[in-house]
Amino acid sequence: MARDYDDDRVVVIEKDSNNGVGLLLLGLALGAGAALLFAPASGRETRERISREARRAARRAKDVTDEFGDKLAGQVERARSGVDERLGRARNAVNSRVDAVNEAVSASRDAAREARADIERAVANSKRAYADGRRAYSERASRSGMSGEPGPMADDRAPRGGAEGHADGSADDA
C-alpha cells in the first residue's frame, strides 16, 4: 500500500541538541588531516606533523570539554539552588498555614470549653430555680391546707386552644 505524499505538506522540525562540540572536533580533525595530506613534506615530517596536530586537537578537545563541563556544572548548581529556594519558600508557607490551623483549633477548643461551662452553669441555675419554685409551691400548698404533693404550676400548663380557648391562650367565660 503505497502512500502518495505529493499532496500532503510535511514539516519536520529538529531540535539542535548541542552537537556543536562534536562538529567542531570533526572539523578540526578533517582540516588538520587535509592540511597534512596536501602539504609537501616527507613521510617522517608528515608523521611528526600528524602526531603534533593530534596532540593539539586532543588539547583543544579537552579544553572544550572542560569548558562545557564547567558551564554544565554552573547551570546545575543554579538550578539546584533555585529548586532549594522554592522548596524552602513552600516549606515556610506550609509551616505558617499549619501554625494558623493549630492556633484556630486551639482557639475553637477554648471557646467550646467556655461554652460548655456557660451551658453547665445555666443548667445548674435552671435546676436550682426549678427546685426553689417547687419548694415554694409546696410551702404555699401546705399553708393553704392543700396536700403536700406538689402539683403543676401555672407556668407548667400548656395554653389551651381550639374549642376550649383562643389561640392566644385566653378562654371564653361564656
Buried (B, 14 or more C-beta within 10 A) or exposed (E): EEEEEEEEEEEEEEEEEEEEEEEEBEEBBEEBBEEBEEEEEEEEEBEEBBEEBBEEBEEEBEEBEEEEEEEEEEEEEEEEEEEEEEEEEEEEEEEEEEEEEEEEEEEEEEEEEEEEEEEEEEEEEEEEEEEEBEEEBBEEBEEEEEEEEBEEEEEEEEEEEEEEEEEEEEEEEE
